[in-house]
Amino acid sequence: MELLNPDKWVDNYADYLYNYTIVRVNDHIVAQDLISETFLAGLKSKKNFKGEASERTWLISILKRKIIDHYRKINSNKGKAEVHITYRDEDSEGDWLEENAADPFDKTAEDKMENEELGLAILQCLDKLPEKQATIFKMKTIENYDTEAICKEFNITPSNLWVIIHRARKTLAECLEENWFN
């Protein structure tokens, strides 16, 4: 059974959680807030950690709920849905809570077409990146490869990796600004 080590969470998982989050929320400040909320929730519920999953997997599951909650708040005017929260300790039973949630069936044909066009624009912008930069960016942010594995494969330091990722994000943002938002 794995034990939690909250003192090492920031060092061990902050970069991974950030990359996981930024792809899903596309906002640096929101991503940092969600990660902070994840660490806080982990600290508050560490007694519920059973060691059945790795510490990182457990934190990711908390983060996923934080991301979902973030989008529920944003889309609260799109309708209500019931969400069932299941508690894992034997003293509490599951409880139904009414939450604001986006209606997944509330997508129009226009929304779907716009998402497809955005996806194509992102792929076109990725093609404009230098090959090594594009590959590293995809591996880290899309395919969730471990930092150490990428660094080993490309013979770079973690600092070099983050510079490459930062430059790729900046270039992609500029490309999308020019080609998608205009």
N, C-alpha and C positions, 0 to 999 in steps of 0.2 A: 504494500500500500504506500502510495506516494504521499508525502506530507507537504503542506503548503508552506511557502517561504515568501511572505508578502514583502519582506525587505529587499528582495531581488526582483520583484515584478517589473519595476521600471527598467532596470538594466537588461533583464532577460526578454521582456515581451513588448515594451513600448513601441519599438520600431515595427515589429510584426503587426501589432494591433493597429498602428497608425496606417500602414499600407493596406490592411484589410478594410479599414474604415474609409479612407480617403477615396477609394474606388467607388464606394457605395454612397457617400454623401457629397463628395466633390467640394468640400469647404473645409479649409485648414482649421479654422476656429471651432467649428462644429465637431470635427473629428477629434480634436484635442479634448473638448468638453466631454464627448461620449466616452473617451478612453479614461478620463478622470472619474467619470461616473461609474464606469466598469470597475476600476480599482476600488472605489469606495464601496460599491455593492459587494464586491468580493470580500472585502474586509468585514463588512457587516454580516455576511452569510457564510463565513469560513467554517463555522461549526457544521454546516450542511454538506461540506465537501467530504465525499465518501472514499476518494482515491480510486474510483473505478475508471476515471479518465485521467489524462495528464493534466497538470496544472494549466498549461496553455490551452488545451481543449476546453477546460472548464471556464477559463476567462473568456474565450471566444464565444461560448454559449451565452454568457452574461452579456457580452458586447452585442451579439445578434439581437437580443431582446431590447437593448438600449437603442439600436438603430431602428428597429421596428417601432418602438415608442416615439422616436423622433419623427418618423414619417406619419404616424398617427396624429401627432400634434399639428403638423403642417397641413394635413388633409382633413382636419376635424370637421370642416363644413361639408364634406361629401357624403355624410351619412353615418349612422351608428351601426355597430356590430357588437355582439357579445363575445367576450374573450374569456376562456377558462384558464385560470391560473392553478397549477397543480403544485402543491408544496411537497417536498420530499421527506420531511421528518414526520415521525409517527404521531406527534402531538397535534398536528394540524391536518385538516382535510382540505381538499380542493374547494375553491370558492368562485362563484360566478361574479364577474365584475363587468359592468357595462363601460365600454371604452369607446372613444371616438376612433374610427378607423376608416380608411379609404375603401370604397367599394371596388374590388378587383374587376367587377363586371361593368364598371362605369367607364370603360375605355371606348372612345369613339374610333371610327375608321381613321379620322384625321390624326388622333394621338398615335395610333399604330404606325401610320405612314411616316409621321414625324420622327418616331423612335427609330424606324428603319433607316431613314435618311441620316439621322445623327450617327447611327452605327456605321454607316458607309463613310461619313465624313471623318469619323475617328480612325477608321482603317486607312483612309487615304492620307491622313495626317501622320499616322504611324509609319506609313511607307516613305514619308519624306525625311524621317529621322535617319541618322547614320546607322548602318546595320547593327553594329555592336550595341549602340545605345538603345535601339528599338528592341533588340533581343533581351537585353538586361531588364529594360522596363517591363516587357511582357512577362518575363519570368517572375519578377518580384511582385508586381502589382496585380497582374491578371491570374497568373498560375500559382501564386503564393509560395514560390520556392523559398527555402530558408536562406538567409543572408550568407551564412557560412558556405553553403553549397555553391552559390553564385560566385562568391569571392574566390573560392577554390578553382572553379571551372574557368574563370577569366583571369586568374592570378592578379586580383586587385584587393585592396584593403576595404574594410567596411566604409571608411570615410570616402574612398573613391566611388564606391557603390552609391552612396547617398548623393554625391555630387552629380553622378551620371543620371540618377533618378530625378533629381531636382531640375537639371537641364532639360531632360526629356519632358517633364511636366510643363515647364515654361514654354518650350517649343510647341508642344501640343496645344496648350492654351492659346498661344498666339495664332497658330494655324486654324484652330476652330473659330477664333474671333474673326479672322479674315474670311474664312470659307463657309461658315455655318451661320453665324449670328448676323451676318449682313444680308 
